[in-house]
Amino acid sequence: MATALLTVDLDALALNWTNLDRAGGGAETGAVVKADAYGLGVAQVAPALARAGARRFFVALAEEGIALRDALGQGPEIFVFNGHMPGDAATIRDAGLVPLVNSIDQMVMHVEALPGHPFGIQLDSGMNRLGMEPAEWAALREIALAQNPRLVMSHLACADEPDHPMNRVQLDAFREMTDGIEAPRSLSATGGILLGAAYHFDVTRPGVGLYGGLPFVDAQPVAHVDLPVIQVRDVAPGETVGYGNTWTAGRPTRVATVAGGYADGIHRIMGPHAYLYAGETRCPIVGRISMDLIGVDVTDAPEVPATLEFLGRHQSVDTVADAAGTIGYEVLTALGPRYARRYTGG
């Protein structure tokens, strides 16, 4: 088979959730499964997280909530970060979603369209992305709290940097806006959990750490990508490989051509800095990454491999991301539909 294989380890996913739950110090631990569970398949990932113990789930869009409700059935709460957008009322009602309203306008829209339907509130504690600013919240606070919101949350801008002063600024702002309320509060995603107890509040919302990404350095790898070798050839010194003749052999080189490329989310820009693995042997990519094919120097491998590892035990999503000058989130969510997918454990 000349199709790259994406293996998702559901046991590793569940272990990452359990360890982040323990790190949360008694706060209830939810799970962020937006963008099709960071590209790994919400229909398989969300039930595995529910079996691990998650009862509150978070998506970006109401439309994502439909697929998640189908995967989870009734019971778990599904929160929508983007809140109540025009045209969402039927979806929110029918799928039993909880919009996290971001403005007075969204609040009015929600209570007029779905009176009595659960909602949560998102506050802007300094990120200037989504949520009510302090003055807006002050005007709405008593009215909103009287309707028993299911959650009041905000989002940290710099939690991946533990010493960044913005973390404390946002913590203080969130406390100023919410201290004394009875509704459950949530401030922390993965990075915030790792900042310590002051940031945990009542509910945490781990995302990328569940899937093996930083800043959760102890995360187990969840996504494993293996690329099949299509052809192996010997390249003489002075010969080139790939489009544009960008790589020239400096020694007799054995080059494997593997099935994978930027159509599979393997970013073209990472070519000169990236490696694949043949067993324990690190093998550099040579030449440009094209749409469907990649050349790899396997000269030092003890034998001609049938597949080469792109993600997994030897390199994490963040190692790969560094080669592309990006972040692990982008590597995960870019994994395309051409992979053969296999789910293990769970």
Order of alpha helices (4+ residues) and beta strands (2+ residues): beta-alpha-beta-beta-alpha-alpha-beta-alpha-beta-alpha-beta-alpha-beta-alpha-beta-alpha-beta-alpha-beta-beta-beta-beta-beta-beta-beta-beta-beta-alpha-alpha-beta
